Amino acid sequence: MFEVKAWLYAIVFLVIGLLGFRYCVDRRLNTGIGKNFLPLMAITQLAAFVSPTVLIYNSIVAIAMVVGCQKRDQIAPTYLFLLVTLPLPSKVISTGSTYLMAYDASISLALGGMAALMMHPGGRPQRSVANDVPIYAFLLLLAFINARSTTATNLLRVLLDLTSTILLPYLLVSRAVRSAQDFRFAIYGLVAGMAALSTLAIYEALHMWPLYRIVADHYGIYLGGDANVKVRAGLLRSPGPFTEPTSFGYCLAIGMIAAILSRNLFRSSTLYLGFLGVLCLGILAPQSRGAWLGVIVGIVGREIYDGRWASLSKKVAIGAIAGLAIVTAGKLDSRIASTAGLNAEGQGTVEYRSNLLTRGLEEIRAHPVIGRPPDVVRAALRDMTQGEGIVDFVNTYLFIGLTSGVIGFVIFVLIFLTPCGALLKARSTPFLRLAFRRGQDPTAGLVFGTLLGIMSMIAVTSMTGRTTIFVAIEIGFASAILNFVYSRQAMPRQRAAATVDTQASAAMPVPGA
């Protein structure tokens, strides 16, 4: 069977990436949190390629999630690892002729994770309802955009869909992560998944074979024009288990930020730098320039959060030199110019974005308060239809402004800035002050930087599928951190100091890294 052959190729390169990661990191994590990753990946990947139906595949994924998590602190890392490595073919769920939702493996993972959390609750964590406000604002804003000017029945369908794809991931992450140690474990799972994907992406790019297109063909699923195989500079723009390379690059960028800012996971500086080199090659494979923007902004955000101005200045200087080198190399080599967007194709993309922004702002000025429904907006912008036969909204902020007006745009920006502001404010808590005084950073800076990185990336791409899920996940991380930081604010000084030793040290950076 051709599906089995494709699975063998996919699993070989996924395993190579995962084993390479396991060799580089603290071995105690491999024998604890990551011990089930390899068998879970082999089983679920095989199920993706050969299951008779999508529902059977999704059921296997949900069972694997429950069985693979025997303790609460395994739930978030296992969820993140499988979320990024698995393809997400969907099955329309309906009752009679009434459409309900599109069900895919991301929903199975979230449901399985919630079931595992109920089986291994680990006590009742202290929580503030205020930290949940951004995710509910996000859900209601998207519900307004997608269900406006339709029926009440359609509103219920949209809410069901958004609850399963946005609220469930948020609840899972924010409830499963209860300490800096839990967050370290979650980042381990995320970076492990990105390591596996990086080697796969390199293979796909070099051999011009998008392996996971076979999964869609196996289930008879048409992925749409946006999922056409794309080649740039003589290399395949690797889509991995995603529908298209841009969203693949987006998620690889989030993993890259996590890896760069998690030196504490690795056994030595040499292994750390070598691993980052492999991730760099992996993130090059989708050839998504927006992904590099997200990585740069994420790193800068972390430096700003920690107040490392000297380190930030050094990184800015290195980045400027690297940028100059890329521009110079692009003038000498056409393949580098194509990859960096310095050729005619890249300029054409820039021109389309500029024209889309100009036309979009015209429409927003005409309907500034709450915008117009998406179908009406697409019809009004039909003059911006590009080669794939669609109006490609490569700027999420513009799309939000068009479909929900200035009011929706402000709400959308605040959905990101509110947790960022709360994390900045949390620096003044005794827990974080004591951690910073000891040279420790209990995770807050990483989430702050990642949220800023996501904000920069969605300015140059649309927000669909796993890109939307990761917004919910990062907001969930911010909520979890704020809850465990403020829950310790009332502790006696001696107990708070002991908590910093046992939890914040889990995320302690190595001096000089």
N, C-alpha and C positions, 0 to 999 in steps of 0.2 A: 504493500500500500504506500502511495506517495506521501500520505499524511504521516505515516510512521517514519519515513525517511526524513521529512522535514522536522519532525519532533526530535529525532536523533541529532540532527545538526544543531537545532536550537538548544537542546539540553546540554550538549557538549560544551558549547561556548558559554552558556549560562553557568555551568559548573566550573569552568576554568576561571571565570571572573569571581565567583563566590569563593572558591578555594584560595585564589590569590589574596582576596580580602581577609580570609580567615588566617592566612599566614602572617599578614601584616599587623593584625590587631592583638590586643590583650587576650591571651588564650583563655583566661577565666570567662570571658564573654562567650567564647565559642562553645565551651562545655556547659554553660548555663543557658543564656538567652538564645543563642544561635544553634543549639544542638539539633533542632528539628527542621531547620530551614532546608537542608538538602533533600530529605525524603519528601517533605511537603511540596517542594518545587518540582521534583520528578513526577509525583503523582498528579498534581494539578495541571502541569504542562501537558502530560500525556492525555489527561481527560479533555483538555482544550482541543487537541488535534483529532481525537478519535471517538469522542462521545457521540452516540446516535443523534441526540438533540441538544439544543442549547440549555434546556431546563435540566437535563440530566447532568450536564457539565456544571451548571450553577449549583445544583444540589451537592455534587461532590466537593465543590469549593467550600460551601457552607459547612459541611461535615468536617472537612480537613481543618478548617479554622477552629472549630470547637475541639476536636480531638488533639490538635497540635498545641493548644494552650492549656497547660496543666496548672499554671499559676497566674495570678493577676498580672504580674510584671512581664509576662510573655505576650500579653494580648496586643498591646500597641506595636511592639516591634514586628510581630508576626503579621499583623494586619498591614502595616506599611510595606513590608517586604513583598507580600503577595500582591498587594494593590498595584505596585509599580511593575512587577514582572509578568503578570497575567494579561492575556488579551481579554477584551470585554465585548464579545458578541452579545447582542441583545435579543430578547424574545418579547414580542408584544403580548401583554396580558390583557384579556378582554373578557367581558361577561356578555355572552350573546354577540350582538353587533356593536356593543359599547366599548370603546377603547378606555383602558384604565391607566396603563403605564408601560414603559419599556423596561424590562427586567434584565439586568446583566450581572456579571460576577462581582462588581464593586458593591452591589446591594447585598449579595450573598455573603461577602466578607464582613460587611458591617453588621448584618443580622447574626452571623455566626459569632462575631466578636462580642456583640451585646449578650448573646446567650452564654458565652464563656464568662463574661463579666458577672452575670447573675449566678453562675455556678461557683465562681471564685471571687466573691465580692471584696474580701479583705477589709471588712469594716466599713463604716459610713464616713466618707470624707467631709470636711468642713468646706462649704461653698458659699459664694456670694452670688445672688441672682443677678446683680448688676453686671457681672462679667459675661452673662449670657445675652445681654441686650444686642451686641453687634450681630450675632448670628441670626437672631430673630428678625432684625432689621434687614439683613441680607436676604433672608427667605421671603419676607413680605414684599421687598422691592422687586425681586425676580418674579414673584407671583403676580404683582400688579402689571409688570411688563408683558408677561406671557398670557395672561388671562383677561386683560382689559378688553372691553367692547365685545365680550363673548358671554356665554351663558353661565349660570351658577354651577351647572354640572361640570362644565369645562374648568371652572375655578377649582372645584374639588379635585379633578384629575391633576391639575397643575400642582396643587398643594401636596397631593400624594406623591407625585414625582419628585418635587423639591425636598420633601421630608426624607425620602429614601436616599437621595443623592447628596444632600447638604446637611440636614439636621442629624441624621444617623452617624455619619463620620465625625461630626463635631462632638456629639454626645459620647461616642466611644472613646475618642482621644482625650477629651477633657475630664472624663470620669475614670479612665484607666491610669492616667499619668497623675501621680500624687506626690512626687518628690523629684529632686534633681537626679537621683539615681534612676528613677523610672524614665525620666526624660533622656538620660544617657542611653538607656536600653533602647528606647524608641528610635533615637538617632542611629544607633547601631543597625537596627533593622532597615531603616531607610537607606543608609549608605551601603549596606550589604546588597540590597536590591539594585542600586545604581551601579555597583561594581559588576554584578552579573550582566546587567544591560550594556555596560560599556564594551565588554569583549564581544558581545553579540552584535552591537552596532558597528563595531570596526569590521567584523566579518561581512555583514550585510553591505556596507559601503564598498568594500574592496571587491566583493564577488557579485555585486549587482543582483542580489537575491533577497527580496523582502519576505522573509520566511513566514510571517504571520498572515500574509494575504491568503495562504493556503487554509487557514482556519476559517476565514470568511467564506471562501469557496466551498469548504466542506459543509458549512451550514446553509449554503445558498443565499448568503447575505450580500447585498449590493452596498458598498461603502460610500458611494457617491463620487462626484467629480473631484471633490477636494482630496480624495484619497488616491488619486492617480499616482503612479510611480514617477518620481521626479529625479532628474539627474542634473548635477551641477559640477563643472570643472572635471568632467569625465568620471565622477564618482556618484554612486547612488546616494540620494539624501535618505539615510536610513530612517524608517518609521518605527522599527522595533515592534512591540506588541500594541502600539498606538495606531490610530487610523491615519495619521499624517505626521510628517517629520517635525513640524513647528511645535506641536504640543509635546512631542517626545523630547525635543530640546528643552522646552520649558521645565519639564519634570527633572531632566538630567541636571539642569541648572540649580534646582532646589537641592538636589543631592550633592552637587558640587559645593554649594555654599555650606551645607552641613558638614561635609568632609573637611573643607579648608579650616573651618572654625571649630573642629573637634580633634585637635592634635592629641588630646588625652586618650583617645581610643587606641592609638598606635604604640607599638613596642619600642620604636626608635625613630629618630628624625630621618634616617636614610629610607626606612620602609615607608614612612609617611610621605616623603617627597616622591618616591617611586610610584606609590599608589596614586598620588595626585596626577602624575604624568599619564598614567593609564586613563584616569577619568577625563583628562584634557583631550586625549585622542577620542574617547567615547563621545564627548560633547561636540567634537568637531564633526562626527559622522552625520548627524541630521542637518548640519550646515545651517543652523538657525542663529542668525546674528543677534536676535533679541535675547537668546539664552545667555550670551556673553555679557550683554548689558545688565541682565539680572544678577549675574555672578559679581560683577564689579560693584554695582550698587549695594548688594548684600554685604560684601566685605567692608565697604566704606561705612555702611550703617552700623555694623558691629563696632568698628573703631570709634565712631562718634559716640555710641552708647557707652562704651567703656572709658571715653575721654582720653584715648591714646593718640594725641595729636601728633606727636613725633613719629609714631609708627604710621599714621595716616599720611603724613607728608612724604615719608619714604615710599609708601605704596603708590601714591599719586605720581611721584617722579618716575618710578619703575614703569607704571602704566603708560605714562607719556612717551617714554623711550620705546616701549614695546609697540605702541601705536605708530610711532614714526617709522619703526623698523618694518611694520606690516605694510604701510603705505609705500615705502621705498621698494620692498620686495614685490609688491603688486605691480609696480611699473616695469619690473624686470621679468616677471613670470605671470602669464595669463591665467594659470590655474589658481594662483594665490589671489590675483585680482578678482576672479569670479567668486571664490569662496568669501572674500572680504567685502564683496559688494562694490568693488571699485570699477567694474566694467560696465558696458552698456546695459546689460540685464539688471544689474544692481541699481543703476541710475533710473531705469524704467520703474522699478519697484518704489524708489523714493518719489518719483513723479506721481505715481498712482496714489501713494499715501497723502501727498500734498494736495492733490486734486480732490481726494475724498474728504479731507479735512475742510477744504474750502467750501465744497458743496454741502457738507454736513452742517457747518456753522451757519450757512444760509438757511437751511431748514430749521435749525434750532432758533434762529432769530425770528423766523416766521411763526413758530409754535413754542415759545420759551418756557411756559409754566410747567406743563406735564407732558409735553411731547405728543407723539402719536403712536398708534399700535405698530408693531414691527412690520406687518404686511403692507400697511399704508406707507411706511418709511421706505421699504424696498421698492415699491412702485414709484415713489417720488424720485428715488435715486437710480432709476433704471438706466440712466445715461452713464452710470459708473459701473455697469456690468463689465467684468473682465473676461479673460480668455476661457475660464472654466464655466462661463455661463451664469455666474452669480455675482451679486454685489458683496465683495469680500470686506467685511467690517474688521479691518486689521488694526482697529483702535477701539478697545473696549469702552474707554471713557466717552468717546464720540457716540457709540451705540447707545450707551446709557442715557446720554443727554438727548439723543433723538427720540428715544422711546419712553422717557420719563421726565424730560425737561430739566430745568435748572434745579428744581426741588429734588428729583431723583438723583441727579448728579452730585449734589451736596451730600445727600444721605449716603451714596455709594462711597465717596471719598472718606466720610466720617467712619464708615464701617472699618476701614483700615487704620485711620489715624487715631480712633478711640483706643484700641488695644495698644498701639504704639505709645500714645500719651500715658496710658496707665502703667506701662512697663517703665517709662522714664520716671514717672512719679514714684514708682516702687523702689527706685534706687535709694530713696531717703529712709526706707524702713530699716530698723535695727538689724534685721537678718541680712539684707544686702549690704548695708554699710560695713558690717563686720566681715562679710565675705570679701568685699573689695579691699578692705584694709589688709586682709591676709593674702591678697593676690589671687583670690578665687572668684570665678564667675559662674553662679548657678544658673546657667542656661538662658537667662533673660536676653542678653545681648544677641545671641544667635537667632532667637525668634524675632526680635526687633529688626535685625538686618534682613532676615528672610522676608518679612512682610514688606519692607521697602523694596527688596528685589522683585517681589511679585508685582508690586505697584508699577515698577518700571517696565516689566515685561508685558503686562496687559495693555500698556500704551502702544505696543507695536504688534499685538495679536488679539484675536478674539478669545473669549472665555467660554470654553465648552468642555464637556466630559471631565477628564481627570484634572484639567486646569482649574475648573470650578471646585472640584472636591478638595484640591490642595489649599484653596483659599479657606475653606471650612476647617481643614486640619490645622493650618497655622493659627487661625483664630482660636481653635480649641487648645493648642499648645499655650497660647498667651493666657487664656482663661485658667488653665491648669496651674501655670506658674504663679499667676496673681493669687490664686486660692492658697497654694501651699506657702507662699511668702507671707501673706497677711495673716494666715492662721497661726503663724509663729510670732507675730508681733507682740502678743501679750505674754509670751513666755518670760520667766525669770531669766536674767542675763546669763547665768551659768548654763541653763538648759538650752538657751538659744545658741550659745557658743558650741555646745556639744552637737546640736543639730547641724550647724554649719560644717563641723568637722565630718560628720557622717554622710551628709547629703551634698552640700556644695562641693566638697572635695571630689565627688564623683565627676564633676565637670571642670576640675581645676586645670588650667592650661600649663603646659610645661614651660618654665622660664627660658626665654631666648627663642621660643618657637615662632 
